[in-house]
C-alpha cells in the first residue's frame, strides 16, 4: 500500500512577518495562482510595526514605493577633516519608512485571497520530512510543501579561524532640535569626526528638515555596547553641532551581521532561508533592504515558473563576496584606518561607479576603480594574508 496522503495546511508557510517574510508574501500574492490558503504567514508577535530605518540608492522598482518617505539627491562622508560630497542623477539615496512598509505589506496580504497572516504563532521547530515540511507551533502542527525561514538573525555559517565575524551595532534617535543645524538636501552617510578608540565609529545623519533628523551612533566591532554609550555619543555629536534643546521623537537600535564566514549550504531542500537568515545584509556596509527585495523577487520568480523545490539562489556574486571579505579583513587588522579608507573610497571613485559598487551592480571596471581608490599595497598584502578567506577554503 502507498503512503497515506497528508493534507497540507498551505503550499507555502512563511515563518516570520518581518521585512523579508512580508516582501516574499506580497510577491507570491502578486505572481502566483490565487487559490485560497496557498500561502500562510506566521509570526509570534501580535503587533507588527516599524521601529527602524531602511535606506538604499535608487535601483530597481519594488512593490513598496509608497513607503519611501524621503529622498536625498546629495550625500557625503566626513573623514580626516574632509567633507566629500557626491550625487548621481537618477540615483538618490532613499529612505523606506518601516511603519509605512508594514502598513502597505499587511494591507496587501490581508486583501489577497491566496495569502493569510496569523499573528501570535511561534514556530518552535521546522522539519523537512522529504515530501513536505512540518512546523511545530504552540498551537499545533502545520504542514506545507515549502517553509520560508524569515526568523531573522544571521545565516548558518562555517566559520574558520581567520574569519571576521563583526557586527554593525548602533542606536539612533529621531530628534527635533532647538536650532536649525541640519541640511535637508544632504544625507551624511558617515561622519568620522568622533573617537575611533573602540574601532571604526561614525555618526549617520538623515535630515528630514532643518531641525529634524535621524542621528545614529554606529560602530563596527565584535560586541555591542551599553545603550547609554551610544546615547552619550549622539548627545555629544548634537552638542558639538550646537543643537540647543533636543526633543527625542523616536528611538531605534540594531545589530547587523558583518561576517566573512561561508554560509552553510542548505541542508533541507524544503526549508528556504530568506532575509538576514540568508545573508542578505551586505557584510561591508550593512545595507539589506534592496538585497532582500532582489533575493525574494528571484525566489518568487522560481515559484512562478512552477519549480516544486526552489534551488539555491545566491544573494550576492562571488566577486562582491571577495571584496567584502578582503575589505573586512583589512579593517580588522587596521581598525583606526577606517576614516582614511572610506574617505579615500568616496573621494577617489566616481560617484556613478561607487553607487553601482555599493548596490552590487558593478562590472569589472567599477571593481578596479574601487581597488585603485583604497591603499593598494596594504590591500594587496591583505589579499595575500587572507587568501584562505577569499579563495573560500
C-alpha positions as YAML, in Angstrom:
chain: A
units: angstrom
residues:
- id: 1
  name: UNK
  ca: [0.00, 0.00, 0.00]
- id: 2
  name: UNK
  ca: [1.19, 3.54, -0.72]
- id: 3
  name: UNK
  ca: [1.83, 6.11, 1.97]
- id: 4
  name: UNK
  ca: [-1.24, 7.96, 3.20]
- id: 5
  name: UNK
  ca: [-1.70, 11.35, 1.61]
- id: 6
  name: UNK
  ca: [-1.18, 14.16, 4.13]
- id: 7
  name: UNK
  ca: [-3.37, 17.24, 3.89]
- id: 8
  name: UNK
  ca: [-1.29, 20.40, 3.74]
- id: 9
  name: UNK
  ca: [-2.28, 23.49, 5.71]
- id: 10
  name: UNK
  ca: [-0.73, 25.61, 2.95]
- id: 11
  name: UNK
  ca: [1.53, 25.25, -0.05]
- id: 12
  name: UNK
  ca: [3.93, 27.79, 1.47]
- id: 13
  name: UNK
  ca: [4.41, 28.75, 5.11]
- id: 14
  name: UNK
  ca: [6.47, 31.90, 5.66]
- id: 15
  name: UNK
  ca: [7.89, 31.84, 9.18]
- id: 16
  name: UNK
  ca: [8.35, 35.45, 10.23]
- id: 17
  name: UNK
  ca: [6.47, 38.58, 9.17]
- id: 18
  name: UNK
  ca: [9.38, 41.00, 9.05]
- id: 19
  name: UNK
  ca: [10.83, 42.73, 6.01]
- id: 20
  name: UNK
  ca: [11.81, 39.55, 4.15]
- id: 21
  name: UNK
  ca: [8.77, 37.47, 5.08]
- id: 22
  name: UNK
  ca: [6.24, 40.12, 4.10]
- id: 23
  name: UNK
  ca: [8.19, 41.07, 0.97]
- id: 24
  name: UNK
  ca: [8.01, 37.46, -0.22]
- id: 25
  name: UNK
  ca: [4.34, 37.14, 0.77]
- id: 26
  name: UNK
  ca: [3.43, 40.20, -1.28]
- id: 27
  name: UNK
  ca: [5.28, 38.87, -4.31]
- id: 28
  name: UNK
  ca: [3.67, 35.45, -4.06]
- id: 29
  name: UNK
  ca: [0.28, 37.16, -3.82]
- id: 30
  name: UNK
  ca: [1.11, 39.19, -6.94]
- id: 31
  name: UNK
  ca: [2.59, 36.43, -9.08]
- id: 32
  name: UNK
  ca: [1.18, 33.02, -8.20]
- id: 33
  name: UNK
  ca: [-2.29, 31.46, -8.59]
- id: 34
  name: UNK
  ca: [-4.73, 32.86, -6.07]
- id: 35
  name: UNK
  ca: [-6.31, 29.72, -4.69]
- id: 36
  name: UNK
  ca: [-7.31, 30.34, -1.08]
- id: 37
  name: UNK
  ca: [-4.85, 29.13, 1.52]
- id: 38
  name: UNK
  ca: [-1.88, 28.88, -0.83]
- id: 39
  name: UNK
  ca: [0.39, 30.99, 1.40]
- id: 40
  name: UNK
  ca: [0.35, 31.22, 5.20]
- id: 41
  name: UNK
  ca: [2.48, 33.78, 7.07]
- id: 42
  name: UNK
  ca: [3.02, 33.25, 10.80]
- id: 43
  name: UNK
  ca: [4.71, 35.47, 13.36]
- id: 44
  name: UNK
  ca: [4.93, 35.28, 17.17]
- id: 45
  name: UNK
  ca: [4.12, 38.98, 17.58]
- id: 46
  name: UNK
  ca: [0.58, 40.22, 17.98]
- id: 47
  name: UNK
  ca: [1.54, 43.71, 16.85]
- id: 48
  name: UNK
  ca: [3.58, 44.18, 13.69]
- id: 49
  name: UNK
  ca: [5.09, 47.58, 13.12]
- id: 50
  name: UNK
  ca: [8.12, 49.60, 12.23]
- id: 51
  name: UNK
  ca: [10.91, 50.57, 14.59]
- id: 52
  name: UNK
  ca: [13.79, 51.12, 12.19]
- id: 53
  name: UNK
  ca: [15.02, 52.80, 9.03]
- id: 54
  name: UNK
  ca: [15.91, 51.14, 5.72]
- id: 55
  name: UNK
  ca: [17.86, 53.02, 3.09]
- id: 56
  name: UNK
  ca: [19.46, 52.36, -0.28]
- id: 57
  name: UNK
  ca: [20.39, 54.10, -3.50]
- id: 58
  name: UNK
  ca: [17.60, 54.19, -6.04]
- id: 59
  name: UNK
  ca: [17.62, 50.97, -8.03]
- id: 60
  name: UNK
  ca: [15.11, 48.54, -9.47]
- id: 61
  name: UNK
  ca: [11.45, 49.28, -8.67]
- id: 62
  name: UNK
  ca: [9.88, 47.25, -5.86]
- id: 63
  name: UNK
  ca: [6.32, 46.83, -4.54]
- id: 64
  name: UNK
  ca: [6.83, 49.25, -1.64]
- id: 65
  name: UNK
  ca: [7.47, 52.52, -3.46]
- id: 66
  name: UNK
  ca: [4.75, 54.23, -1.41]
- id: 67
  name: UNK
  ca: [6.75, 53.51, 1.75]
- id: 68
  name: UNK
  ca: [9.60, 55.75, 0.53]
- id: 69
  name: UNK
  ca: [9.23, 58.93, 2.57]
- id: 70
  name: UNK
  ca: [12.45, 60.83, 1.85]
- id: 71
  name: UNK
  ca: [15.00, 61.13, -0.93]
- id: 72
  name: UNK
  ca: [18.35, 62.89, -0.86]
- id: 73
  name: UNK
  ca: [19.97, 63.81, -4.17]
- id: 74
  name: UNK
  ca: [23.27, 64.54, -2.41]
- id: 75
  name: UNK
  ca: [25.18, 62.51, 0.16]
- id: 76
  name: UNK
  ca: [28.51, 62.88, 1.90]
- id: 77
  name: UNK
  ca: [31.22, 61.34, 4.04]
- id: 78
  name: UNK
  ca: [33.21, 63.35, 6.59]
- id: 79
  name: UNK
  ca: [36.64, 61.87, 7.24]
- id: 80
  name: UNK
  ca: [40.10, 63.16, 8.10]
- id: 81
  name: UNK
  ca: [38.95, 66.77, 8.13]
- id: 82
  name: UNK
  ca: [37.48, 66.45, 4.62]
- id: 83
  name: UNK
  ca: [33.85, 66.75, 3.59]
- id: 84
  name: UNK
  ca: [33.35, 64.62, 0.48]
- id: 85
  name: UNK
  ca: [30.01, 65.37, -1.15]
- id: 86
  name: UNK
  ca: [28.64, 63.39, -4.08]
- id: 87
  name: UNK
  ca: [25.50, 62.89, -6.17]
- id: 88
  name: UNK
  ca: [24.35, 60.76, -9.10]
- id: 89
  name: UNK
  ca: [21.46, 61.96, -11.29]
- id: 90
  name: UNK
  ca: [18.60, 59.48, -11.09]
- id: 91
  name: UNK
  ca: [20.11, 57.56, -8.16]
- id: 92
  name: UNK
  ca: [19.01, 59.39, -4.99]
- id: 93
  name: UNK
  ca: [19.55, 57.95, -1.55]
- id: 94
  name: UNK
  ca: [16.11, 56.74, -0.45]
- id: 95
  name: UNK
  ca: [14.52, 56.20, 2.95]
- id: 96
  name: UNK
  ca: [11.90, 53.48, 3.43]
- id: 97
  name: UNK
  ca: [9.79, 54.15, 6.49]
- id: 98
  name: UNK
  ca: [9.31, 50.78, 8.16]
- id: 99
  name: UNK
  ca: [5.94, 51.77, 9.63]
- id: 100
  name: UNK
  ca: [4.62, 52.53, 6.16]
- id: 101
  name: UNK
  ca: [6.23, 49.37, 4.82]
- id: 102
  name: UNK
  ca: [4.35, 47.23, 7.34]
- id: 103
  name: UNK
  ca: [1.09, 49.04, 6.67]
- id: 104
  name: UNK
  ca: [1.46, 48.58, 2.91]
- id: 105
  name: UNK
  ca: [2.57, 44.95, 3.10]
- id: 106
  name: UNK
  ca: [-0.05, 43.86, 5.63]
- id: 107
  name: UNK
  ca: [-2.82, 45.59, 3.66]
- id: 108
  name: UNK
  ca: [-1.79, 43.70, 0.52]
- id: 109
  name: UNK
  ca: [-1.58, 40.39, 2.36]
- id: 110
  name: UNK
  ca: [-4.92, 40.79, 4.10]
- id: 111
  name: UNK
  ca: [-6.74, 41.68, 0.87]
- id: 112
  name: UNK
  ca: [-5.27, 38.75, -1.05]
- id: 113
  name: UNK
  ca: [-7.36, 35.60, -1.37]
- id: 114
  name: UNK
  ca: [-4.24, 33.48, -1.67]
- id: 115
  name: UNK
  ca: [-2.36, 34.69, 1.42]
- id: 116
  name: UNK
  ca: [-3.32, 34.79, 5.06]
- id: 117
  name: UNK
  ca: [-1.45, 36.19, 8.04]
- id: 118
  name: UNK
  ca: [-1.67, 34.68, 11.52]
- id: 119
  name: UNK
  ca: [-0.21, 36.67, 14.41]
- id: 120
  name: UNK
  ca: [0.79, 35.25, 17.78]
- id: 121
  name: UNK
  ca: [2.04, 31.97, 16.28]
- id: 122
  name: UNK
  ca: [5.59, 30.97, 17.19]
- id: 123
  name: UNK
  ca: [7.46, 28.30, 15.24]
- id: 124
  name: UNK
  ca: [9.30, 26.10, 17.72]
- id: 125
  name: UNK
  ca: [10.68, 23.71, 15.10]
- id: 126
  name: UNK
  ca: [10.78, 23.40, 11.31]
- id: 127
  name: UNK
  ca: [11.41, 19.87, 10.00]
- id: 128
  name: UNK
  ca: [11.92, 18.78, 6.39]
- id: 129
  name: UNK
  ca: [10.21, 15.39, 6.09]
- id: 130
  name: UNK
  ca: [11.15, 14.80, 2.47]
- id: 131
  name: UNK
  ca: [7.82, 15.24, 0.72]
- id: 132
  name: UNK
  ca: [6.65, 18.06, 2.98]
- id: 133
  name: UNK
  ca: [7.65, 20.33, 5.84]
- id: 134
  name: UNK
  ca: [6.34, 20.12, 9.39]
- id: 135
  name: UNK
  ca: [6.22, 23.28, 11.51]
- id: 136
  name: UNK
  ca: [5.65, 22.78, 15.22]
- id: 137
  name: UNK
  ca: [3.96, 25.74, 16.90]
- id: 138
  name: UNK
  ca: [2.49, 26.44, 20.30]
- id: 139
  name: UNK
  ca: [-0.95, 25.98, 18.77]
- id: 140
  name: UNK
  ca: [-0.25, 22.70, 17.00]
- id: 141
  name: UNK
  ca: [1.39, 21.30, 13.87]
- id: 142
  name: UNK
  ca: [1.36, 22.91, 10.43]
- id: 143
  name: UNK
  ca: [2.31, 21.14, 7.21]
- id: 144
  name: UNK
  ca: [3.34, 22.72, 3.93]
- id: 145
  name: UNK
  ca: [5.21, 21.98, 0.75]
- id: 146
  name: UNK
  ca: [7.81, 24.70, 1.43]
- id: 147
  name: UNK
  ca: [8.78, 26.61, 4.58]
- id: 148
  name: UNK
  ca: [10.42, 30.01, 4.07]
- id: 149
  name: UNK
  ca: [12.51, 30.76, 7.15]
- id: 150
  name: UNK
  ca: [12.47, 34.51, 7.83]
- id: 151
  name: UNK
  ca: [13.04, 34.42, 11.58]
- id: 152
  name: UNK
  ca: [15.92, 36.89, 11.46]
- id: 153
  name: UNK
  ca: [19.35, 36.63, 12.99]
- id: 154
  name: UNK
  ca: [22.35, 35.73, 10.86]
- id: 155
  name: UNK
  ca: [22.75, 32.79, 8.49]
- id: 156
  name: UNK
  ca: [24.11, 29.38, 9.45]
- id: 157
  name: UNK
  ca: [27.84, 29.67, 8.87]
- id: 158
  name: UNK
  ca: [31.01, 27.61, 8.72]
- id: 159
  name: UNK
  ca: [33.49, 29.93, 10.46]
- id: 160
  name: UNK
  ca: [37.21, 29.45, 10.08]
- id: 161
  name: UNK
  ca: [39.97, 30.63, 12.37]
- id: 162
  name: UNK
  ca: [40.80, 33.72, 10.30]
- id: 163
  name: UNK
  ca: [37.22, 34.80, 9.53]
- id: 164
  name: UNK
  ca: [35.95, 38.22, 10.53]
- id: 165
  name: UNK
  ca: [32.68, 37.96, 12.45]
- id: 166
  name: UNK
  ca: [31.85, 41.54, 13.32]
- id: 167
  name: UNK
  ca: [28.53, 43.24, 13.78]
- id: 168
  name: UNK
  ca: [27.45, 46.74, 12.85]
- id: 169
  name: UNK
  ca: [25.78, 47.95, 16.03]
- id: 170
  name: UNK
  ca: [24.01, 51.24, 16.57]
- id: 171
  name: UNK
  ca: [21.45, 53.29, 18.43]
- id: 172
  name: UNK
  ca: [19.56, 56.10, 16.74]
- id: 173
  name: UNK
  ca: [17.37, 59.00, 17.78]
- id: 174
  name: UNK
  ca: [14.90, 60.86, 15.61]
- id: 175
  name: UNK
  ca: [15.29, 64.33, 17.08]
- id: 176
  name: UNK
  ca: [13.84, 67.80, 16.80]
- id: 177
  name: UNK
  ca: [16.37, 70.46, 17.72]
- id: 178
  name: UNK
  ca: [16.01, 73.97, 19.02]
- id: 179
  name: UNK
  ca: [18.38, 75.29, 16.36]
- id: 180
  name: UNK
  ca: [18.30, 74.54, 12.63]
- id: 181
  name: UNK
  ca: [21.53, 72.53, 12.37]
- id: 182
  name: UNK
  ca: [20.68, 70.05, 9.59]
- id: 183
  name: UNK
  ca: [20.88, 70.39, 5.80]
- id: 184
  name: UNK
  ca: [17.71, 68.74, 4.46]
- id: 185
  name: UNK
  ca: [19.12, 68.11, 0.98]
- id: 186
  name: UNK
  ca: [22.20, 66.11, 2.05]
- id: 187
  name: UNK
  ca: [22.38, 62.71, 3.78]
- id: 188
  name: UNK
  ca: [25.52, 62.17, 5.86]
- id: 189
  name: UNK
  ca: [26.38, 58.50, 5.38]
- id: 190
  name: UNK
  ca: [29.43, 58.57, 7.64]
- id: 191
  name: UNK
  ca: [30.79, 61.29, 9.90]
- id: 192
  name: UNK
  ca: [34.08, 60.00, 11.31]
- id: 193
  name: UNK
  ca: [34.78, 63.14, 13.35]
- id: 194
  name: UNK
  ca: [34.22, 61.10, 16.52]
- id: 195
  name: UNK
  ca: [36.52, 58.94, 18.63]
- id: 196
  name: UNK
  ca: [37.96, 55.83, 16.95]
- id: 197
  name: UNK
  ca: [39.27, 54.36, 20.22]
- id: 198
  name: UNK
  ca: [36.77, 51.47, 20.13]
- id: 199
  name: UNK
  ca: [37.27, 50.67, 16.46]
- id: 200
  name: UNK
  ca: [35.50, 52.00, 13.36]
- id: 201
  name: UNK
  ca: [32.95, 54.53, 14.62]
- id: 202
  name: UNK
  ca: [30.84, 57.11, 12.82]
- id: 203
  name: UNK
  ca: [27.62, 59.09, 13.04]
- id: 204
  name: UNK
  ca: [24.92, 58.61, 10.38]
- id: 205
  name: UNK
  ca: [22.55, 61.54, 9.79]
- id: 206
  name: UNK
  ca: [19.36, 61.58, 7.71]
- id: 207
  name: UNK
  ca: [17.87, 65.09, 7.82]
- id: 208
  name: UNK
  ca: [14.11, 65.38, 7.40]
- id: 209
  name: UNK
  ca: [14.03, 69.14, 7.97]
- id: 210
  name: UNK
  ca: [16.42, 71.85, 9.13]
- id: 211
  name: UNK
  ca: [15.65, 70.98, 12.75]
- id: 212
  name: UNK
  ca: [14.66, 67.30, 12.47]
- id: 213
  name: UNK
  ca: [16.75, 64.24, 11.63]
- id: 214
  name: UNK
  ca: [17.62, 60.66, 12.41]
- id: 215
  name: UNK
  ca: [21.02, 60.62, 14.13]
- id: 216
  name: UNK
  ca: [22.65, 57.22, 14.67]
- id: 217
  name: UNK
  ca: [25.81, 56.42, 16.61]
- id: 218
  name: UNK
  ca: [27.34, 53.43, 14.79]
- id: 219
  name: UNK
  ca: [30.25, 51.04, 15.38]
- id: 220
  name: UNK
  ca: [31.82, 48.09, 13.58]
- id: 221
  name: UNK
  ca: [33.17, 45.51, 16.02]
- id: 222
  name: UNK
  ca: [32.87, 42.29, 17.96]
- id: 223
  name: UNK
  ca: [30.36, 43.14, 20.67]
- id: 224
  name: UNK
  ca: [27.68, 45.79, 21.19]
- id: 225
  name: UNK
  ca: [27.96, 48.50, 23.82]
- id: 226
  name: UNK
  ca: [25.58, 49.52, 26.56]
- id: 227
  name: UNK
  ca: [22.77, 51.69, 25.17]
- id: 228
  name: UNK
  ca: [23.95, 54.59, 27.33]
- id: 229
  name: UNK
  ca: [27.28, 54.65, 25.44]
- id: 230
  name: UNK
  ca: [25.65, 55.20, 22.06]
- id: 231
  name: UNK
  ca: [23.27, 57.77, 23.51]
- id: 232
  name: UNK
  ca: [26.21, 59.64, 25.00]
- id: 233
  name: UNK
  ca: [27.76, 59.67, 21.53]
- id: 234
  name: UNK
  ca: [24.59, 61.07, 19.96]
- id: 235
  name: UNK
  ca: [24.33, 63.74, 22.64]
- id: 236
  name: UNK
  ca: [27.98, 64.74, 22.20]
- id: 237
  name: UNK
  ca: [27.55, 65.00, 18.42]
- id: 238
  name: UNK
  ca: [24.45, 67.18, 18.82]
- id: 239
  name: UNK
  ca: [26.23, 69.38, 21.36]
- id: 240
  name: UNK
  ca: [29.24, 69.74, 19.05]
- id: 241
  name: UNK
  ca: [26.87, 70.98, 16.34]
- id: 242
  name: UNK
  ca: [25.18, 73.44, 18.73]
- id: 243
  name: UNK
  ca: [21.74, 71.86, 18.51]
- id: 244
  name: UNK
  ca: [20.44, 73.57, 21.64]
- id: 245
  name: UNK
  ca: [17.44, 71.89, 23.20]
- id: 246
  name: UNK
  ca: [16.65, 68.42, 21.85]
- id: 247
  name: UNK
  ca: [13.33, 66.55, 21.72]
- id: 248
  name: UNK
  ca: [13.68, 62.80, 21.15]
- id: 249
  name: UNK
  ca: [10.80, 61.78, 18.88]
- id: 250
  name: UNK
  ca: [11.71, 58.11, 18.49]
- id: 251
  name: UNK
  ca: [14.50, 55.70, 19.39]
- id: 252
  name: UNK
  ca: [15.83, 52.77, 17.40]
- id: 253
  name: UNK
  ca: [18.65, 50.29, 17.79]
- id: 254
  name: UNK
  ca: [20.02, 47.39, 15.80]
- id: 255
  name: UNK
  ca: [22.74, 44.87, 15.10]
- id: 256
  name: UNK
  ca: [23.62, 43.76, 11.57]
- id: 257
  name: UNK
  ca: [25.98, 40.83, 10.89]
- id: 258
  name: UNK
  ca: [29.28, 41.67, 9.14]
- id: 259
  name: UNK
  ca: [30.84, 38.27, 8.60]
- id: 260
  name: UNK
  ca: [33.33, 36.77, 6.16]
- id: 261
  name: UNK
  ca: [32.35, 33.21, 7.15]
- id: 262
  name: UNK
  ca: [30.97, 30.96, 4.45]
- id: 263
  name: UNK
  ca: [27.23, 30.40, 4.58]
- id: 264
  name: UNK
  ca: [26.40, 26.75, 5.12]
- id: 265
  name: UNK
  ca: [24.73, 25.21, 2.05]
- id: 266
  name: UNK
  ca: [21.07, 24.47, 2.56]
- id: 267
  name: UNK
  ca: [20.73, 21.09, 4.25]
- id: 268
  name: UNK
  ca: [16.96, 20.82, 3.95]
- id: 269
  name: UNK
  ca: [15.69, 21.43, 0.40]
- id: 270
  name: UNK
  ca: [12.18, 22.36, 1.55]
- id: 271
  name: UNK
  ca: [13.33, 24.88, 4.20]
- id: 272
  name: UNK
  ca: [14.49, 28.04, 2.43]
- id: 273
  name: UNK
  ca: [16.16, 30.85, 4.42]
- id: 274
  name: UNK
  ca: [15.39, 34.42, 3.39]
- id: 275
  name: UNK
  ca: [16.32, 37.86, 4.71]
- id: 276
  name: UNK
  ca: [19.15, 38.14, 7.23]
- id: 277
  name: UNK
  ca: [18.97, 34.37, 7.68]
- id: 278
  name: UNK
  ca: [20.06, 34.03, 4.04]
- id: 279
  name: UNK
  ca: [22.88, 36.56, 4.41]
- id: 280
  name: UNK
  ca: [21.03, 39.44, 2.73]
- id: 281
  name: UNK
  ca: [22.84, 42.15, 4.70]
- id: 282
  name: UNK
  ca: [25.93, 43.28, 2.79]
- id: 283
  name: UNK
  ca: [28.83, 42.44, 5.13]
- id: 284
  name: UNK
  ca: [30.93, 45.54, 4.45]
- id: 285
  name: UNK
  ca: [28.12, 48.11, 4.70]
- id: 286
  name: UNK
  ca: [25.10, 46.61, 6.47]
- id: 287
  name: UNK
  ca: [22.70, 47.53, 3.65]
- id: 288
  name: UNK
  ca: [19.95, 44.93, 3.45]
- id: 289
  name: UNK
  ca: [16.61, 46.21, 2.14]
- id: 290
  name: UNK
  ca: [17.49, 46.32, -1.57]
- id: 291
  name: UNK
  ca: [19.23, 42.94, -1.40]
- id: 292
  name: UNK
  ca: [16.24, 41.39, 0.36]
- id: 293
  name: UNK
  ca: [13.98, 42.69, -2.41]
- id: 294
  name: UNK
  ca: [16.28, 41.35, -5.11]
- id: 295
  name: UNK
  ca: [16.55, 37.94, -3.45]
- id: 296
  name: UNK
  ca: [12.84, 37.37, -2.78]
- id: 297
  name: UNK
  ca: [12.00, 38.58, -6.30]
- id: 298
  name: UNK
  ca: [14.29, 35.89, -7.72]
- id: 299
  name: UNK
  ca: [12.76, 33.23, -5.45]
- id: 300
  name: UNK
  ca: [9.19, 34.25, -6.30]
- id: 301
  name: UNK
  ca: [10.07, 34.01, -9.99]
- id: 302
  name: UNK
  ca: [11.21, 30.41, -9.45]
- id: 303
  name: UNK
  ca: [7.91, 29.59, -7.75]
- id: 304
  name: UNK
  ca: [6.03, 31.31, -10.56]
- id: 305
  name: UNK
  ca: [7.78, 29.05, -13.06]
- id: 306
  name: UNK
  ca: [6.43, 26.03, -11.21]
- id: 307
  name: UNK
  ca: [9.64, 24.83, -9.56]
- id: 308
  name: UNK
  ca: [8.46, 22.48, -6.83]
- id: 309
  name: UNK
  ca: [11.54, 22.92, -4.61]
- id: 310
  name: UNK
  ca: [13.36, 26.23, -5.17]
- id: 311
  name: UNK
  ca: [17.09, 25.69, -5.76]
- id: 312
  name: UNK
  ca: [19.79, 27.71, -4.05]
- id: 313
  name: UNK
  ca: [19.61, 31.35, -5.17]
- id: 314
  name: UNK
  ca: [22.72, 33.28, -4.14]
- id: 315
  name: UNK
  ca: [22.14, 36.65, -2.53]
- id: 316
  name: UNK
  ca: [25.37, 38.05, -3.98]
- id: 317
  name: UNK
  ca: [28.01, 37.13, -6.51]
- id: 318
  name: UNK
  ca: [31.41, 35.60, -5.72]
- id: 319
  name: UNK
  ca: [33.20, 38.80, -6.77]
- id: 320
  name: UNK
  ca: [31.27, 41.01, -4.33]
- id: 321
  name: UNK
  ca: [31.79, 38.41, -1.61]
- id: 322
  name: UNK
  ca: [35.52, 38.55, -2.39]
- id: 323
  name: UNK
  ca: [35.65, 42.34, -1.94]
- id: 324
  name: UNK
  ca: [33.66, 42.22, 1.29]
- id: 325
  name: UNK
  ca: [35.96, 39.56, 2.73]
- id: 326
  name: UNK
  ca: [39.16, 41.39, 1.89]
- id: 327
  name: UNK
  ca: [37.79, 44.76, 3.00]
- id: 328
  name: UNK
  ca: [36.62, 43.49, 6.39]
- id: 329
  name: UNK
  ca: [39.85, 41.57, 6.96]
- id: 330
  name: UNK
  ca: [41.79, 44.77, 6.23]
- id: 331
  name: UNK
  ca: [39.64, 46.83, 8.63]
- id: 332
  name: UNK
  ca: [40.04, 44.25, 11.38]
- id: 333
  name: UNK
  ca: [43.81, 44.44, 11.03]
- id: 334
  name: UNK
  ca: [43.82, 48.27, 10.71]
- id: 335
  name: UNK
  ca: [40.69, 49.46, 12.58]
- id: 336
  name: UNK
  ca: [41.89, 53.04, 13.07]
- id: 337
  name: UNK
  ca: [42.33, 53.42, 9.31]
- id: 338
  name: UNK
  ca: [38.56, 53.32, 8.65]
- id: 339
  name: UNK
  ca: [38.22, 57.12, 8.22]
- id: 340
  name: UNK
  ca: [41.12, 57.19, 5.76]
- id: 341
  name: UNK
  ca: [39.86, 54.19, 3.79]
- id: 342
  name: UNK
  ca: [36.25, 55.34, 3.49]
- id: 343
  name: UNK
  ca: [37.33, 58.91, 2.81]
- id: 344
  name: UNK
  ca: [39.62, 57.76, 0.02]
- id: 345
  name: UNK
  ca: [36.95, 55.46, -1.40]
- id: 346
  name: UNK
  ca: [34.39, 58.27, -1.67]
- id: 347
  name: UNK
  ca: [36.89, 60.92, -2.79]
- id: 348
  name: UNK
  ca: [38.72, 58.96, -5.49]
- id: 349
  name: UNK
  ca: [35.93, 56.85, -7.01]
- id: 350
  name: UNK
  ca: [33.43, 58.44, -9.39]
- id: 351
  name: UNK
  ca: [30.02, 58.60, -7.71]
- id: 352
  name: UNK
  ca: [28.42, 56.60, -10.52]
- id: 353
  name: UNK
  ca: [30.89, 53.75, -10.07]
- id: 354
  name: UNK
  ca: [30.61, 53.95, -6.30]
- id: 355
  name: UNK
  ca: [26.82, 53.67, -6.30]
- id: 356
  name: UNK
  ca: [26.96, 50.69, -8.66]
- id: 357
  name: UNK
  ca: [29.59, 49.07, -6.45]
- id: 358
  name: UNK
  ca: [27.66, 49.62, -3.20]
- id: 359
  name: UNK
  ca: [24.47, 48.39, -4.88]
- id: 360
  name: UNK
  ca: [26.31, 45.30, -6.22]
- id: 361
  name: UNK
  ca: [25.51, 46.24, -9.81]
- id: 362
  name: UNK
  ca: [29.09, 46.99, -10.87]
- id: 363
  name: UNK
  ca: [31.21, 45.43, -13.56]
- id: 364
  name: UNK
  ca: [34.94, 44.81, -13.76]
- id: 365
  name: UNK
  ca: [35.71, 48.48, -14.40]
- id: 366
  name: UNK
  ca: [33.84, 49.54, -11.28]
- id: 367
  name: UNK
  ca: [35.63, 46.94, -9.16]
- id: 368
  name: UNK
  ca: [39.04, 48.03, -10.45]
- id: 369
  name: UNK
  ca: [38.21, 51.68, -9.79]
- id: 370
  name: UNK
  ca: [37.34, 50.86, -6.19]
- id: 371
  name: UNK
  ca: [40.56, 48.89, -5.75]
- id: 372
  name: UNK
  ca: [42.53, 51.87, -7.08]
- id: 373
  name: UNK
  ca: [40.82, 54.21, -4.60]
- id: 374
  name: UNK
  ca: [41.97, 52.44, -1.43]
- id: 375
  name: UNK
  ca: [45.55, 51.89, -0.16]
- id: 376
  name: UNK
  ca: [46.60, 49.37, -2.80]
- id: 377
  name: UNK
  ca: [49.76, 47.99, -1.26]
- id: 378
  name: UNK
  ca: [48.08, 47.40, 2.09]
- id: 379
  name: UNK
  ca: [45.04, 45.82, 0.46]
- id: 380
  name: UNK
  ca: [47.19, 43.59, -1.76]
- id: 381
  name: UNK
  ca: [49.05, 42.47, 1.34]
- id: 382
  name: UNK
  ca: [45.70, 41.69, 2.97]
- id: 383
  name: UNK
  ca: [44.64, 39.67, -0.07]
- id: 384
  name: UNK
  ca: [47.77, 37.57, 0.35]
- id: 385
  name: UNK
  ca: [47.28, 37.19, 4.10]
- id: 386
  name: UNK
  ca: [43.61, 36.37, 3.73]
- id: 387
  name: UNK
  ca: [43.91, 34.03, 0.76]
- id: 388
  name: UNK
  ca: [42.17, 31.33, 2.78]
- id: 389
  name: UNK
  ca: [39.17, 33.63, 3.07]
- id: 390
  name: UNK
  ca: [38.85, 34.92, -0.45]
- id: 391
  name: UNK
  ca: [39.60, 31.57, -2.05]
- id: 392
  name: UNK
  ca: [36.74, 30.16, 0.04]
- id: 393
  name: UNK
  ca: [38.84, 27.49, 1.72]
...
